[in-house]
Structure formats: structure tokens, C-alpha cells
Amino acid sequence: MNTLHRRIVRTLAALVVTAVLGAASRQARAYPQFQFSSGTSQCSQCHYAPAGGGLITDWGRSEAGDTISRGGEGAFLHGAWSPPSWLALGADVRLAALRNDVGGAQAPEYAAFPMQSDAYAHVALPAHLSVYVQAGVRGDVGRDESVNGRLSSVTDRFISNEHYVMWRPSASGPYLRAGRFFAPFGLRFVEHIFYVQRYTGYDLYNETYTVSGGYMGGDWELHVSLFTPPPESFPLPLQSVGVRESGGAAYGEKRFADRAAVALQARLGVGGEATRYQAGAIGKLWVDRAHLLFLGEADFIRLQVPAASAGENQFVSYLGATYFPVRGLMAGLAYERFQEDLSLGRTAHDALDVELSLFPWAHFELLALGRFQFLHGATTSDGDHASLGMLQFHYYL
């Protein structure tokens, strides 16, 4: 077997491995907690996507082994084999066990399931072009993920919730990409349960077809996007779940001394029943001496229903602090609030989150998450609450 033949076989084998691991896809999220705290100021240094999220770059893999984890080799396949320079591969697998208590006769609920298994591929092409694909299978634990009632088997649940073509001449400067992905907006947490994702158009499996362009500067970046949901005539692997909106979004971030950032953002989503106007801000601050990273997001939303000539003003926010006591350990505490209608009382939801992540070795993470929600509304009473406890095992290839 000649050298070229062996390389082709190895490349195909790696693609098969990542495809097999892609068994329960969820959104391609990131860890905004690592911006500044790991010594990296831009999310795009660790990810191929300009705004972060998804497959990590060689730089990101190096940081995972040298800075984030207790040790180990962060390279693909733990460094046992390196894909050719034009190809990047990866996969994420998460196994979860949870206790969920939302009240009622069936509470609490216990479950154990594969929470995530995504496969990724990034192919570099001539003329500064590249193709990116993420694929897997929709999960079905704890959520109704049906698409027009058409999901009935594992094969029906196959999904490619991110795929795009990108033109990007260099790490800094302009870029343009088109395909299926979320328009840059907000803090891109791994956990989709946070209010700033669920109520701003960025819920699970709700990726849109998007055209996005922007500019990456040394201490600032700008992203402008137009988006629309997948047409209902598209096959199941290309369908989305949730609110279907078309519109545009803009996100601009300014960084200061590699330890702080302020961002402004806006989004317009036009759906079949309502139009959503959103504007907000994000703040990030790294306190090196205390090993603390503060993250915050606040968004005001105007939900307008043309058919009823009515609307409501909403507010959603996140404020959290993450502590890095030693290398390989991350502890977080956060407060969330979602006000469904600012003009009415008893329409607020508050949540307190506690997270503890251990990165014992490159490619591995153990996560414990606790969440307590205070619920207020027309169908709830004072003191009603819900709680969630979750353990996760995360491995990336």
C-alpha cells in the first residue's frame, strides 16, 4: 500500500469514526467562560466559526490541553493521527443523568440518556473558501422534537443543523458565510436551557438559513446577518423546531486590554403570528488576581401580534460569575430572569444556576449542574418552583 493510499484510508476511517459518534445532535455551542480566562481574547481563535461555536481549531485544541485541562494532548485523536492540512475533523459526545422536578403527580422525573453526539468536518478550498458540516441525530428525551409530526424513528431524526460555505482570507479582516447556522447574537452557552437562548430565537434545533458577513479586528468585531427558517418542503434532515422567523441580526463587540469586552446587539424576527424586535447588550470582565470571570447579558424584546393589534414588552437577562481556582476546574454561579410581560405582574421567571466542571485530562469533562427556578404566572401560585439536577460526561475527539 503506497503512502497516498494509506492517507486516503486514514482520512476515510476518521470520517467514519466522527460519523458514528454523531448520534444525538444538539446545537453547536461554545464556552464563553474561556474568553479572557484562558489567555485567548477572541472566540474565533479557538473555533472555525468567526463568532465562535462548533469545531475547534488547532489553537483551540492546544489551549484545551495546555491551559484548560489538567494535562494531556488536545489534538485530534489525542495526536495519534493528524488529518491533512486541508481537513479538520471532530466530534462531541455527552452522556447525561438528571433529576427534574416541575411539580405535579409525575414529579420528580429521573432519566439517563445520550445528550449530545455531534460530528464535524471543515474542508479548506482554494480562493480562501471553506465548507463546514455538522451532523447527527435529534435527541428525544424530555422534549417534543417532532417536525410536523414526521419523526418516528432514529433514521427520521438525522439532522444537519449546521452547514455552510465561508470566504475568509485571513484571521483578521472581512469574512462572508452562507448556509445553515445561528446568526451571531448573545452568549453562546453549551446549555440551551438558559433564558437568554430559549426566549431570543436561539432554542434547540432552531437554526436558520443565514447569510452573515462581518469584520474581525484586533480588539473589535462586527457581524451582520440575514436569516430565514428552512422551507417546510425541505427534507427532515434540514428541518428546524420551534418559532419560525425571518429577519436580520447585528452584533458588535469591543475588547479592552484582553480582559474585558462590551457588546451591543439587535435582532428582528418576523414570524407567521408575531414579530419580535430585540435589542440588548453583553458585558465580560476577567479579574486575573481573583481568577474570576463575570458574564452578563440583558435584552429587551417587543413582541408584536399584528392580527390582534397588540403586543407586549419582555425582558430577559443573565448575570454570572465563573471561578477558576486551579487549572482544570471551573465553578460558576448565575442568576437569570425572564419577564414575559413588563406591564403585568406575576409574569416573571427567575432562576439560580450552579455549575461545576472538571477537566481532568484533554478531551474529557465532568459537569455537575444545579438549577432552581421560581415561577410566576396565571397558572401558578406564589412559591411555585422547579428544580433540575444534572450530571454530564463530555468527551470530544
C-alpha positions in Angstrom: 0.0 0.0 0.0 1.6 3.3 -1.1 1.7 6.5 1.0 -1.2 8.2 -0.8 -3.4 5.2 -0.5 -2.7 5.0 3.3 -3.5 8.6 3.7 -6.8 8.2 1.9 -7.7 5.2 4.0 -6.9 7.0 7.2 -8.9 10.0 6.2 -12.0 7.9 5.3 -11.6 6.0 8.6 -11.5 9.2 10.6 -14.7 10.4 8.8 -16.4 7.1 9.6 -15.4 7.5 13.3 -16.8 11.0 13.5 -20.0 10.0 11.7 -20.6 7.1 14.1 -20.1 9.4 17.1 -22.7 11.8 15.6 -25.7 10.1 17.2 -27.7 12.7 19.1 -27.0 16.2 17.7 -27.7 19.4 19.6 -26.7 22.9 18.9 -23.1 23.8 18.2 -22.4 25.8 21.3 -19.2 27.2 22.9 -17.7 28.0 26.3 -17.8 31.8 26.6 -16.2 31.3 30.0 -12.9 30.6 28.3 -12.7 34.0 26.6 -10.0 36.0 28.5 -9.7 33.4 31.3 -7.6 31.1 29.1 -5.5 34.0 27.8 -7.4 34.0 24.5 -9.3 37.2 23.7 -11.3 36.2 20.6 -13.7 33.3 20.3 -12.6 32.8 16.6 -9.1 31.9 17.7 -10.4 28.6 19.1 -13.3 28.0 16.6 -13.5 28.0 12.8 -16.8 30.0 13.0 -16.0 33.7 13.2 -18.3 34.3 16.2 -17.3 31.0 17.9 -19.1 27.7 18.4 -18.7 24.3 16.8 -15.5 22.6 15.7 -12.3 23.9 17.4 -9.1 24.9 15.6 -5.6 23.7 16.2 -5.1 26.7 18.5 -8.2 25.7 20.5 -7.1 22.1 20.8 -3.7 23.3 22.0 -5.4 25.5 24.6 -7.6 22.6 25.7 -4.5 20.5 26.6 -2.1 23.2 27.8 -4.4 25.7 29.6 -7.9 24.4 30.2 -7.4 20.7 31.2 -5.1 19.3 33.8 -2.9 17.9 31.1 -2.9 15.7 28.0 -2.8 16.1 24.2 -5.7 18.1 22.8 -5.1 17.2 19.2 -7.5 15.2 17.1 -7.4 11.5 18.1 -5.2 12.6 21.0 -2.4 13.2 18.5 -2.3 9.6 17.2 -3.0 10.8 13.7 -3.3 14.2 12.1 -5.7 14.9 9.2 -4.2 16.6 6.1 -3.8 20.4 6.4 -7.0 21.0 4.3 -9.2 18.9 6.5 -10.3 19.3 10.2 -12.4 16.7 11.9 -14.0 16.5 15.3 -16.8 15.1 17.4 -18.6 15.8 20.8 -20.3 13.2 22.9 -22.2 13.9 26.1 -23.9 11.4 28.4 -26.3 12.8 31.0 -28.3 11.7 34.0 -30.8 14.1 35.6 -33.4 14.7 38.2 -36.1 17.1 37.0 -38.9 18.4 39.3 -41.5 20.6 37.8 -44.3 19.7 40.3 -47.3 17.5 39.7 -48.1 13.9 40.2 -45.3 12.7 37.9 -42.5 14.7 39.6 -39.7 14.2 40.1 -38.5 12.7 36.8 -35.3 10.7 36.6 -33.6 10.0 33.3 -30.3 8.9 31.8 -29.6 9.4 28.1 -27.1 10.4 25.4 -27.4 14.2 25.5 -25.1 15.1 22.6 -23.1 13.4 19.9 -22.1 15.7 17.0 -19.7 15.0 14.2 -17.9 17.9 12.5 -15.9 18.4 9.3 -14.2 21.5 7.9 -12.7 21.4 4.4 -10.4 24.2 3.1 -10.8 25.0 -0.6 -8.9 27.3 -2.9 -9.6 31.1 -3.1 -9.9 31.4 0.7 -13.1 29.3 0.7 -14.1 26.5 3.1 -17.0 24.2 3.7 -18.3 23.3 7.2 -20.7 20.5 8.1 -22.1 19.3 11.4 -24.4 16.3 11.5 -26.0 13.9 14.0 -29.4 12.7 15.2 -32.1 14.7 17.0 -32.4 13.9 20.7 -35.8 12.9 22.1 -35.5 12.9 25.9 -37.6 15.5 27.8 -38.6 17.5 24.7 -41.1 17.1 21.9 -38.8 17.4 18.9 -41.4 16.4 16.2 -41.4 18.3 12.9 -44.9 18.4 11.6 -45.5 15.0 13.1 -43.0 13.4 10.8 -40.4 12.0 13.3 -41.0 8.3 14.2 -37.6 6.6 14.2 -33.9 7.1 14.6 -33.4 7.4 10.9 -36.1 10.1 10.7 -34.1 12.0 13.4 -31.0 12.5 11.4 -30.1 16.2 11.1 -27.5 18.5 9.8 -28.2 21.6 11.9 -25.1 23.5 10.7 -23.6 23.5 7.2 -22.2 26.5 5.4 -19.7 27.8 2.9 -17.4 30.6 4.1 -15.0 33.0 2.4 -12.3 34.2 4.9 -9.0 35.4 3.6 -7.3 35.7 7.0 -8.0 35.5 10.7 -8.4 39.3 10.8 -10.3 41.3 8.2 -13.6 40.7 6.4 -15.5 37.4 6.0 -18.7 36.1 4.4 -20.5 32.9 5.0 -23.8 31.4 3.9 -25.7 28.3 4.9 -27.4 27.0 8.0 -26.3 28.4 11.3 -27.5 30.8 14.0 -26.9 34.5 13.3 -24.2 35.8 15.8 -26.1 37.1 18.8 -25.8 36.7 22.6 -23.8 34.5 24.8 -23.4 31.0 23.2 -23.5 28.7 26.2 -23.3 24.9 25.9 -26.6 24.6 27.9 -29.6 25.5 25.8 -31.9 25.8 28.9 -30.8 29.4 29.8 -33.4 32.1 29.3 -31.1 34.2 27.1 -31.2 31.4 24.5 -34.7 30.0 24.8 -36.5 33.3 24.6 -34.4 35.1 22.0 -34.8 32.8 19.0 -31.9 30.5 19.8 -33.6 27.5 21.2 -32.6 23.9 20.5 -32.7 22.8 16.8 -33.9 26.2 15.7 -31.0 27.1 13.4 -31.9 29.2 10.3 -30.5 29.6 6.8 -28.4 32.6 7.1 -26.1 34.9 5.2 -23.7 36.6 7.5 -20.8 39.0 6.9 -18.5 41.0 9.1 -15.1 42.2 10.1 -12.7 40.8 12.6 -10.4 43.5 14.1 -7.6 43.2 16.7 -9.8 44.4 19.6 -13.2 44.5 18.0 -15.5 42.6 15.7 -18.8 43.2 13.8 -21.3 40.7 12.4 -24.4 41.5 10.3 -26.8 38.7 9.2 -30.0 38.0 7.3 -31.8 34.7 8.1 -34.9 32.7 7.2 -36.2 29.3 8.5 -35.8 26.1 6.4 -38.7 25.8 3.9 -41.2 23.3 5.1 -40.7 21.4 1.8 -37.1 20.6 2.8 -36.4 17.0 3.8 -36.3 16.1 7.5 -32.5 16.4 8.0 -32.8 20.1 7.1 -35.8 21.0 9.2 -35.9 23.1 12.4 -38.1 23.1 15.5 -39.7 26.0 17.3 -40.6 29.5 16.3 -40.2 30.1 12.6 -38.9 33.7 11.9 -37.2 35.5 9.1 -35.2 38.7 9.6 -31.8 40.1 10.5 -29.4 40.5 13.3 -26.3 42.6 14.2 -23.7 42.0 16.8 -20.7 44.3 17.6 -18.1 43.7 20.3 -15.3 45.9 21.6 -12.5 44.4 23.8 -10.3 46.2 26.3 -6.8 45.2 27.3 -7.5 41.5 26.7 -9.6 41.4 29.9 -12.9 43.0 29.2 -15.5 43.3 26.4 -18.7 45.2 25.8 -21.1 44.2 23.0 -24.3 45.7 21.5 -26.7 43.6 19.6 -30.1 43.8 17.8 -32.4 41.3 16.1 -35.6 41.4 14.1 -37.6 38.3 13.6 -40.8 38.2 11.6 -43.0 35.1 12.1 -46.4 34.0 10.8 -48.2 35.1 14.0 -45.9 37.7 15.6 -42.9 40.0 15.0 -40.1 40.2 17.6 -37.9 43.2 18.0 -34.9 42.7 20.2 -32.0 44.9 21.4 -29.5 44.2 24.1 -26.0 44.3 25.5 -23.3 41.9 26.7 -20.5 42.5 29.2 -17.5 40.4 30.0 -14.8 41.1 32.7 -11.8 39.0 33.7 -10.3 39.7 37.1 -6.9 38.0 36.9 -5.9 38.2 40.6 -9.2 36.7 41.7 -9.4 34.2 38.9 -12.9 35.3 38.3 -14.8 35.9 35.0 -18.0 37.9 35.0 -20.5 37.5 32.2 -23.8 39.3 31.7 -26.4 39.8 29.0 -29.7 41.8 29.0 -32.2 42.0 26.2 -35.4 44.0 25.8 -37.9 42.3 23.4 -41.0 43.8 21.8 -43.4 41.1 20.8 -46.0 42.5 18.3 -49.0 40.5 17.2 -50.4 42.2 14.0 -53.6 40.2 13.8 -54.6 41.3 17.3 -53.2 44.8 17.1 -51.5 44.1 20.4 -48.1 43.4 21.8 -46.0 43.1 24.9 -42.7 44.2 26.2 -40.4 41.5 27.6 -37.1 41.4 29.3 -34.5 38.6 29.6 -31.2 38.6 31.4 -28.2 36.5 32.6 -25.6 37.5 35.2 -23.0 35.1 36.2 -19.5 34.7 37.7 -17.1 31.8 37.0 -14.2 31.0 39.3 -11.1 29.1 38.2 -9.4 28.0 41.5 -6.9 25.7 39.8 -6.1 24.6 36.3 -8.8 22.1 35.1 -11.5 23.2 37.4 -14.3 25.7 36.7 -17.1 26.7 39.1 -20.0 29.0 38.2 -22.9 30.8 39.8 -25.5 32.7 37.8 -28.9 34.4 38.2 -31.4 34.6 35.3 -34.7 36.4 34.8 -37.3 36.3 32.1 -40.2 38.8 32.3 -42.9 37.7 29.9 -44.8 41.0 30.0 -43.3 44.1 31.7 -46.7 45.7 32.1 -48.2 42.8 34.1 -47.2 41.4 37.5 -46.7 37.7 38.1 -45.2 37.1 34.7 -41.6 36.7 35.8 -39.4 33.6 35.9 -36.2 33.7 38.0 -33.5 31.0 38.0 -30.4 30.3 40.0 -27.7 28.1 38.4 -24.7 26.4 39.9 -22.2 24.6 37.7 -19.0 22.7 38.4 -16.8 21.5 35.6 -13.7 19.3 35.9 -11.3 18.9 33.0 -9.1 16.0 34.3 -7.4 15.4 31.0 -7.6 16.8 27.5 -10.8 15.6 25.7 -12.6 14.9 28.9 -15.1 16.9 31.1 -17.2 16.0 34.1 -20.0 18.5 34.7 -22.5 18.9 37.6 -25.4 21.4 37.1 -28.0 22.5 39.6 -30.9 24.8 38.6 -33.7 26.2 40.8 -36.5 28.2 39.2 -39.1 30.5 40.8 -42.2 30.5 38.6 -44.9 33.2 38.5 -47.9 33.3 36.2 -51.6 33.0 35.8 -51.5 29.2 36.3 -49.0 29.2 39.2 -49.1 30.2 42.8 -46.7 32.2 44.9 -43.8 30.0 45.8 -44.1 27.6 42.9 -40.8 26.4 41.7 -39.0 23.9 39.6 -35.6 22.3 40.0 -33.1 20.4 37.9 -30.0 18.4 38.8 -27.8 17.1 36.1 -24.5 15.1 35.8 -22.8 15.0 32.4 -19.8 13.2 31.0 -18.4 15.0 28.0 -15.8 13.7 25.5 -14.5 15.4 22.4 -12.5 13.6 19.7 
